[in-house]
Amino acid sequence: MEKFTTIIGNMSDFLYTWILVALLIITGLYFSFRTKFVQIRLLPESLKVISEKKHSGGISSFQALMISTASRVGTGNIIGVALAIGTGGPGAVFWMWLLAIIGSASAFIESTLAQIYKTKDGDGFRGGPAYYIQTALKSRPLGILFSVFLIACFAFGFNALQAFNIGDSLKYYFPHYSNSIIPVVLGAVLAVLTGIVIYGGVKRIGFITSGIVPVMALIYIGLGLFITIKNINLLPGVFKDIFTQAFDFKAIFGGGVGAFTSSCIMQGIKRGLFSNEAGMGSAPNAAATADVDHPVKQGLVQMFSVFIDTIFICSTTAMILLCSGVSEGVGIQYVQNAVRANFGEVGIHFISIAIFLFAFSSLIGNYCYAEANIKFIKDNKIVLNIFRLCCLVMIFIGTQLSLDTAWNLADLLMGFMAIVNIIAILILGNISIKCLNDYVKQKKQGKEPVFKAKDIGLDNTEYWK
């Protein structure tokens, strides 16, 4: 296992250092300019769209937002930020912010594409990158490749990591946790609870996540605001450290490749991508399930989800850590120590509960993405049930992994998936831009935008004919 962890760690460092960092930034900037910075220009419109109700089938925009946010808003927002700051320093926060702002344009493009090329699924819809790759790029093999990467990433990599993080938060209560039977018991309990929800279907998933995510997110943001205000005298120094260390290029590049892989840039982008998933190809799977009358509406909703994740929740964790005056601990232990310094023991209990609920909602959201891609490869009940069992087994195993193995595996699989999706949206992005122009045109005419594929020259959509 130690050798396996080293190998996937080296592969992950190579992938991010030489390929993904540049690809994510260039793609985000490209779509920001092509859409005339839709993430800023139509941000108020995205807030309006969120409140719209569903029409005939599928789930509402808000429920689709919560499914994607359930996957985005998880332990990456708490533990991931702590690891980024602990490894890369406060400057990593700046690079998380930057990736979210420019990456939200990529999130808009991919989620709009997912809506355009969605397909009917019983009483609802399904779709995502595999579907628009197959239909618009006319390449089922490439669509299957993306689906395989997504299933491996979410059902196995991310779900194992979320299960691990829940267990890691219990080490405060059980000092000998790793050498006890507790990881096995916890893995079994998590597998059973997840199974109860996922066998209920996408509508139960939407109901569960739309309840858990917003409540916990609001409480957590409130906690962060309290700690920030309590230590407001430290705030100027915190922002100074974030911006000065983000541009300390001598420290970032002076130590060669080894220093760069642990730098604020690398850690900020790695943890930022894990947290907000902008351009990665995951959120479009949730976007496609929404019932809206114009694809751009769900593109705007998913774009806003990136802001919820990084600008609100990741920043909350950053302020909790950097305003606490505490620097001891790794990952969840760092967060627990920071909150205890301001709230005492009750703070640790709250963080442990938050980690469980965020991680559990992520397990559900992750499964939702993977199921859509299983159905893309082979829509068969036997295959689906075998996959569900494998997914639950991986959750059980996840509680017994090491920190490095869990995070390195998730990072590597996430990187493979992101590369395939980014190539696809760079080729197909003009379709989303035409769709955006159609939406804006109808709004200027005083109409409530309704999409017809033929209006932008498309004849290869299933639902929008």
C-alpha positions as CSV (number, residue, x, y, z in Angstrom):
1,M,0.0,0.0,0.0
2,E,2.9,2.4,0.8
3,K,4.4,1.8,-2.7
4,F,1.0,2.3,-4.3
5,T,0.5,5.6,-2.5
6,T,4.0,6.8,-3.7
7,I,3.3,5.8,-7.3
8,I,-0.1,7.6,-7.5
9,G,1.3,10.6,-5.6
10,N,4.1,11.0,-8.2
11,M,1.6,10.5,-11.1
12,S,-0.7,13.2,-9.6
13,D,2.2,15.7,-9.1
14,F,3.2,15.2,-12.8
15,L,-0.3,15.6,-14.1
16,Y,-1.0,18.8,-12.2
17,T,2.4,20.3,-12.6
18,W,2.8,19.9,-16.4
19,I,-0.7,19.7,-17.7
20,L,-3.7,20.6,-15.6
21,V,-2.7,23.9,-14.0
22,A,-2.1,25.5,-17.4
23,L,-5.1,23.8,-19.0
24,L,-7.6,24.9,-16.3
25,I,-6.4,28.5,-16.2
26,I,-6.3,28.9,-20.0
27,T,-9.7,27.3,-20.5
28,G,-11.3,29.5,-17.8
29,L,-9.8,32.7,-19.2
30,Y,-10.8,31.7,-22.8
31,F,-14.5,31.1,-21.8
32,S,-14.5,34.2,-19.6
33,F,-13.6,36.4,-22.5
34,R,-15.8,34.5,-25.0
35,T,-18.9,34.9,-22.8
36,K,-18.0,38.5,-21.9
37,F,-17.5,37.4,-18.3
38,V,-20.9,35.8,-17.9
39,Q,-19.9,34.9,-14.3
40,I,-20.0,38.6,-13.4
41,R,-22.4,40.0,-15.9
42,L,-25.3,37.6,-15.2
43,L,-24.6,36.8,-11.6
44,P,-27.9,38.6,-10.5
45,E,-29.8,36.6,-13.1
46,S,-28.5,33.3,-11.7
47,L,-30.0,34.2,-8.3
48,K,-33.4,34.8,-9.9
49,V,-33.3,31.5,-11.8
50,I,-32.6,29.4,-8.7
51,S,-36.1,30.1,-7.3
52,E,-37.9,28.8,-10.4
53,K,-40.1,25.7,-10.0
54,K,-39.9,22.6,-12.2
55,H,-42.4,22.2,-15.0
56,S,-43.3,18.7,-16.1
57,G,-40.6,16.2,-15.2
58,G,-37.1,15.9,-13.6
59,I,-36.2,18.0,-10.6
60,S,-36.2,21.7,-9.9
61,S,-33.2,24.0,-10.6
62,F,-32.8,24.4,-6.9
63,Q,-32.7,20.6,-6.3
64,A,-30.2,20.2,-9.2
65,L,-28.1,23.0,-7.6
66,M,-28.2,21.2,-4.3
67,I,-27.2,17.8,-5.8
68,S,-24.2,19.5,-7.4
69,T,-23.5,21.5,-4.4
70,A,-23.8,18.4,-2.2
71,S,-20.9,17.0,-4.2
72,R,-19.0,20.2,-4.3
73,V,-19.6,21.3,-0.7
74,G,-18.0,18.5,1.3
75,T,-14.9,17.8,3.3
76,G,-12.9,19.5,0.6
77,N,-14.2,22.8,1.8
78,I,-13.0,22.1,5.3
79,I,-10.2,19.5,5.3
80,G,-9.1,20.3,1.7
81,V,-8.6,24.0,2.6
82,A,-6.7,23.1,5.8
83,L,-4.4,20.8,3.8
84,A,-3.8,23.5,1.2
85,I,-3.0,26.2,3.8
86,G,-0.9,23.7,5.9
87,T,1.1,22.7,2.8
88,G,1.1,25.7,0.6
89,G,0.6,28.5,3.1
90,P,-2.0,31.3,3.1
91,G,-1.2,32.2,-0.5
92,A,-3.1,29.0,-1.6
93,V,-6.3,30.8,-0.7
94,F,-5.8,33.4,-3.4
95,W,-5.3,30.7,-6.1
96,M,-8.5,29.0,-4.9
97,W,-10.3,32.2,-5.3
98,L,-8.8,32.8,-8.8
99,L,-9.6,29.3,-10.0
100,A,-13.3,29.8,-8.8
101,I,-13.7,33.1,-10.5
102,I,-12.3,32.1,-13.9
103,G,-13.4,28.5,-13.6
104,S,-17.1,29.5,-13.1
105,A,-17.2,30.4,-16.8
106,S,-16.1,26.8,-17.7
107,A,-18.8,25.6,-15.3
108,F,-21.4,27.6,-17.2
109,I,-20.3,26.2,-20.5
110,E,-20.3,22.6,-19.5
111,S,-23.6,22.7,-17.6
112,T,-25.4,24.5,-20.5
113,L,-24.1,21.8,-22.8
114,A,-25.4,19.1,-20.5
115,Q,-28.9,20.7,-20.6
116,I,-28.8,21.0,-24.4
117,Y,-28.0,17.3,-24.9
118,K,-29.9,15.8,-22.0
119,T,-32.1,12.8,-22.5
120,K,-35.4,11.6,-20.9
121,D,-35.0,9.1,-18.1
122,G,-38.4,7.7,-16.9
123,D,-40.1,10.7,-15.2
124,G,-37.0,12.8,-15.3
125,F,-33.8,13.5,-17.3
126,R,-30.2,12.5,-17.3
127,G,-27.1,13.7,-19.1
128,G,-23.6,15.1,-18.7
129,P,-20.3,15.2,-20.6
130,A,-20.5,11.6,-21.8
131,Y,-23.8,12.4,-23.5
132,Y,-22.7,15.6,-25.2
133,I,-19.4,14.0,-26.2
134,Q,-21.3,11.1,-27.8
135,T,-24.0,13.3,-29.5
136,A,-22.2,16.5,-30.4
137,L,-18.7,15.1,-31.0
138,K,-20.2,11.8,-32.4
139,S,-17.7,9.7,-30.4
140,R,-19.3,7.1,-28.2
141,P,-15.8,5.6,-27.3
142,L,-14.6,8.9,-26.0
143,G,-17.9,9.3,-24.1
144,I,-17.4,5.9,-22.5
145,L,-13.8,6.8,-21.6
146,F,-15.1,9.9,-19.8
147,S,-17.8,7.8,-18.0
148,V,-15.2,5.3,-16.8
149,F,-13.0,8.1,-15.4
150,L,-16.0,9.7,-13.7
151,I,-17.2,6.4,-12.2
152,A,-13.7,5.6,-10.9
153,C,-13.3,9.1,-9.6
154,F,-16.6,9.6,-7.8
155,A,-17.8,6.2,-6.9
156,F,-14.4,4.9,-5.8
157,G,-11.9,7.8,-5.4
158,F,-14.1,10.5,-4.0
159,N,-16.5,8.3,-2.0
160,A,-13.5,6.5,-0.4
161,L,-12.0,9.9,0.5
162,Q,-15.3,11.2,2.0
163,A,-15.6,8.0,4.1
164,F,-12.0,8.4,5.2
165,N,-12.5,12.0,6.2
166,I,-15.5,11.1,8.4
167,G,-13.4,8.5,10.2
168,D,-10.5,10.9,10.5
169,S,-12.7,13.4,12.3
170,L,-13.3,10.8,15.0
171,K,-9.7,10.4,16.0
172,Y,-10.2,13.2,18.6
173,Y,-12.7,11.0,20.4
174,F,-10.8,7.7,19.9
175,P,-7.0,8.2,20.2
176,H,-6.4,4.6,19.1
177,Y,-9.0,4.8,16.2
178,S,-6.7,3.4,13.5
179,N,-5.8,0.3,15.4
180,S,-9.4,-0.5,16.6
181,I,-12.5,-2.0,15.1
182,I,-14.1,1.4,14.8
183,P,-13.1,2.0,11.1
184,V,-14.8,-1.3,10.2
185,V,-18.0,-0.5,12.1
186,L,-18.1,3.1,10.7
187,G,-17.6,1.8,7.2
188,A,-20.5,-0.6,7.5
189,V,-22.8,2.0,9.0
190,L,-22.0,4.5,6.2
191,A,-22.5,1.9,3.5
192,V,-26.0,1.0,4.9
193,L,-27.1,4.6,5.3
194,T,-25.9,5.5,1.8
195,G,-27.6,2.4,0.4
196,I,-31.0,3.4,1.9
197,V,-30.8,6.8,0.1
198,I,-29.4,5.7,-3.3
199,Y,-32.0,2.9,-3.7
200,G,-34.6,5.6,-3.4
201,G,-33.6,7.2,-6.7
202,V,-32.7,10.7,-7.9
203,K,-35.8,12.4,-6.4
204,R,-35.0,11.1,-2.9
205,I,-31.4,12.2,-3.5
206,G,-32.6,15.7,-4.4
207,F,-34.8,15.8,-1.4
208,I,-32.1,14.7,1.0
209,T,-29.4,17.0,-0.3
210,S,-31.7,20.1,-0.7
211,G,-32.4,19.7,3.1
212,I,-28.9,19.0,4.5
213,V,-26.7,21.2,2.4
214,P,-28.2,24.7,2.8
215,V,-28.8,24.3,6.5
216,M,-25.3,23.1,7.3
217,A,-23.7,25.6,4.9
218,L,-25.4,28.5,6.6
219,I,-24.5,27.4,10.1
220,Y,-20.9,26.8,9.0
221,I,-20.7,30.3,7.4
222,G,-22.2,31.8,10.6
223,L,-19.5,30.1,12.6
224,G,-16.8,31.5,10.4
225,L,-18.2,35.0,10.6
226,F,-18.3,34.8,14.4
227,I,-14.6,33.7,14.6
228,T,-13.6,36.3,12.0
229,I,-15.4,39.2,13.9
230,K,-14.1,37.9,17.2
231,N,-10.5,38.1,15.9
232,I,-11.0,41.1,13.5
233,N,-7.8,42.7,14.6
234,L,-5.9,39.8,12.8
235,L,-7.8,40.3,9.6
236,P,-5.5,42.9,7.9
237,G,-2.5,40.6,8.5
238,V,-4.4,37.6,7.2
239,F,-5.2,39.3,3.9
240,K,-1.6,40.6,3.7
241,D,-0.3,37.0,4.1
242,I,-2.8,35.7,1.5
243,F,-1.8,38.2,-1.2
244,T,2.0,38.5,-0.5
245,Q,2.6,34.8,-0.2
246,A,0.5,34.1,-3.4
247,F,3.0,36.1,-5.4
248,D,6.2,35.1,-3.6
249,F,7.6,33.6,-6.8
250,K,11.1,33.1,-5.4
251,A,9.7,30.7,-2.8
252,I,7.3,29.1,-5.4
253,F,9.8,28.5,-8.2
254,G,13.2,28.8,-6.5
255,G,13.2,25.3,-5.2
256,G,12.6,23.6,-8.6
257,V,9.8,21.1,-9.4
258,G,9.7,19.7,-5.8
259,A,9.0,23.1,-4.3
260,F,6.4,23.9,-7.0
261,T,4.4,20.8,-6.3
262,S,4.0,21.8,-2.7
263,S,3.6,25.5,-3.5
264,C,0.6,27.7,-2.8
265,I,-0.2,27.7,-6.6
266,M,-0.3,23.9,-6.8
267,Q,-2.1,23.4,-3.5
268,G,-4.6,26.1,-4.2
269,I,-5.5,24.8,-7.6
270,K,-5.6,21.1,-6.6
271,R,-7.8,21.7,-3.6
272,G,-9.8,24.4,-5.4
273,L,-10.6,22.0,-8.2
274,F,-11.4,19.2,-5.8
275,S,-13.8,21.6,-4.0
276,N,-15.6,23.5,-6.7
277,E,-15.2,21.0,-9.6
278,A,-15.3,23.9,-12.2
279,G,-14.6,22.4,-15.7
280,M,-14.1,18.9,-14.3
281,G,-17.3,17.5,-15.9
282,S,-19.1,16.4,-12.7
283,A,-21.7,19.1,-12.1
284,P,-23.1,18.8,-15.6
285,N,-24.5,15.4,-14.6
286,A,-26.7,17.2,-12.0
287,A,-27.4,20.1,-14.3
288,A,-28.9,17.8,-16.9
289,T,-31.5,16.4,-14.4
290,A,-33.1,19.8,-13.9
291,D,-36.4,20.7,-15.6
292,V,-36.0,24.2,-17.1
293,D,-37.3,26.0,-20.2
294,H,-33.9,27.2,-21.4
295,P,-30.5,25.5,-21.0
296,V,-28.8,28.7,-20.0
297,K,-30.8,28.9,-16.8
298,Q,-29.2,25.8,-15.4
299,G,-25.8,26.9,-16.7
300,L,-26.2,30.1,-14.6
301,V,-27.4,28.0,-11.6
302,Q,-24.3,25.8,-11.7
303,M,-22.1,28.8,-12.3
304,F,-23.4,30.2,-9.0
305,S,-22.7,26.9,-7.3
306,V,-19.0,27.5,-7.8
307,F,-19.2,30.8,-5.9
308,I,-21.2,29.1,-3.1
309,D,-18.5,26.5,-2.8
310,T,-15.3,28.5,-2.9
311,I,-16.0,32.2,-2.3
312,F,-18.4,31.5,0.6
313,I,-17.5,28.1,2.2
314,C,-13.8,27.6,1.4
315,S,-13.3,31.3,2.4
316,T,-15.1,30.5,5.7
317,T,-12.7,27.7,6.5
318,A,-9.7,29.9,5.5
319,M,-10.8,32.7,7.9
320,I,-11.5,30.2,10.7
321,L,-7.9,28.8,10.3
322,L,-6.0,32.1,9.7
323,C,-7.9,34.2,12.2
324,S,-7.6,31.6,15.0
325,G,-3.9,32.1,15.7
326,V,-3.6,28.3,15.7
327,S,-1.2,26.3,13.4
328,E,-1.1,22.9,15.0
329,G,-2.5,19.8,13.4
330,V,-2.9,18.3,9.9
331,G,-6.2,18.4,7.9
332,I,-9.3,18.0,10.1
333,Q,-7.2,18.2,13.3
334,Y,-6.0,21.7,12.2
335,V,-9.7,22.8,11.8
336,Q,-10.7,21.2,15.1
337,N,-7.9,23.0,17.0
338,A,-8.7,26.3,15.4
339,V,-12.4,26.1,16.3
340,R,-11.6,24.8,19.8
341,A,-9.4,27.9,20.4
342,N,-12.6,30.1,19.9
343,F,-15.4,27.9,21.1
344,G,-13.9,25.3,23.4
345,E,-14.8,21.6,23.3
346,V,-18.3,22.4,21.8
347,G,-16.5,23.7,18.7
348,I,-14.9,20.3,18.0
349,H,-18.2,18.6,18.4
350,F,-19.8,20.9,15.8
351,I,-17.0,20.4,13.3
352,S,-17.3,16.6,13.7
353,I,-21.0,16.8,13.0
354,A,-20.5,19.2,10.0
355,I,-17.9,16.8,8.6
356,F,-20.3,13.9,8.8
357,L,-23.2,15.7,7.2
358,F,-21.1,17.4,4.5
359,A,-19.4,14.1,3.7
360,F,-22.6,12.1,3.7
361,S,-24.3,14.5,1.4
362,S,-21.2,14.3,-0.9
363,L,-21.5,10.5,-0.9
364,I,-25.0,10.8,-2.2
365,G,-24.2,13.5,-4.7
366,N,-21.2,11.5,-6.0
367,Y,-23.3,8.4,-6.4
368,C,-25.9,10.4,-8.5
369,Y,-23.2,11.4,-11.0
370,A,-21.8,7.9,-11.2
371,E,-25.2,6.3,-11.8
372,A,-26.0,8.6,-14.8
373,N,-22.7,7.4,-16.3
374,I,-23.3,3.7,-15.6
375,K,-26.6,4.1,-17.4
376,F,-24.8,5.7,-20.3
377,I,-22.5,2.7,-20.7
378,K,-25.1,0.1,-20.1
379,D,-28.7,0.9,-19.0
380,N,-29.4,-2.4,-17.3
381,K,-30.8,-3.2,-13.8
382,I,-28.4,-6.0,-13.1
383,V,-25.4,-3.9,-14.0
384,L,-26.8,-1.0,-12.0
385,N,-27.3,-3.1,-8.9
386,I,-23.8,-4.7,-9.2
387,F,-22.4,-1.1,-9.4
388,R,-24.4,0.0,-6.4
389,L,-22.9,-2.8,-4.3
390,C,-19.4,-2.0,-5.5
391,C,-19.9,1.6,-4.6
392,L,-21.1,0.7,-1.1
393,V,-18.1,-1.7,-0.7
394,M,-15.7,1.2,-1.6
395,I,-17.3,3.4,1.1
396,F,-16.7,0.6,3.5
397,I,-13.0,0.3,2.5
398,G,-12.6,4.1,2.5
399,T,-12.8,4.4,6.3
400,Q,-9.7,2.1,6.5
401,L,-7.4,4.0,4.1
402,S,-4.5,6.3,5.0
403,L,-4.6,10.1,4.5
404,D,-2.1,10.1,1.6
405,T,-3.7,7.2,-0.2
406,A,-7.2,8.6,0.0
407,W,-6.2,12.1,-1.2
408,N,-3.7,11.1,-3.9
409,L,-6.1,8.6,-5.5
410,A,-8.9,11.2,-5.6
411,D,-6.6,13.8,-7.1
412,L,-5.3,11.5,-9.8
413,L,-8.7,10.2,-11.0
414,M,-10.1,13.8,-10.9
415,G,-7.2,14.9,-13.1
416,F,-7.9,12.3,-15.8
417,M,-11.6,13.1,-15.9
418,A,-11.0,16.9,-16.1
419,I,-8.6,16.5,-19.1
420,V,-11.2,14.7,-21.2
421,N,-14.0,17.1,-20.3
422,I,-11.9,20.2,-20.9
423,I,-10.9,19.0,-24.4
424,A,-14.6,18.4,-25.1
425,I,-15.9,21.8,-24.0
426,L,-13.1,23.6,-25.8
427,I,-14.4,22.0,-29.0
428,L,-18.1,22.4,-28.2
429,G,-18.1,25.6,-26.2
430,N,-19.4,27.7,-29.1
431,I,-22.7,25.9,-28.9
432,S,-23.2,27.1,-25.3
433,I,-22.2,30.6,-26.3
434,K,-24.8,30.6,-29.1
435,C,-27.3,29.4,-26.5
436,L,-26.3,32.2,-24.2
437,N,-26.7,34.8,-26.9
438,D,-30.2,33.4,-27.6
439,Y,-31.1,33.7,-23.9
440,V,-29.8,37.3,-23.7
441,K,-31.6,38.3,-26.9
442,Q,-35.0,37.0,-25.6
443,K,-34.5,38.8,-22.3
444,K,-33.8,42.1,-24.1
445,Q,-37.0,41.6,-26.0
446,G,-38.9,41.4,-22.7
447,K,-39.7,37.7,-23.2
448,E,-39.3,34.8,-20.7
449,P,-36.6,32.8,-22.6
450,V,-37.7,29.5,-24.1
451,F,-35.2,27.4,-26.0
452,K,-35.7,25.8,-29.4
453,A,-32.7,24.0,-30.7
454,K,-33.4,25.1,-34.3
455,D,-33.0,28.7,-33.3
456,I,-29.3,28.2,-32.9
457,G,-28.9,25.8,-35.8
458,L,-29.0,22.5,-33.9
459,D,-30.8,19.4,-35.1
460,N,-29.1,16.8,-32.9
461,T,-30.8,17.3,-29.6
462,E,-33.3,14.8,-28.2
463,Y,-35.4,17.0,-25.8
464,W,-35.3,20.4,-27.3
465,K,-36.7,19.6,-30.7
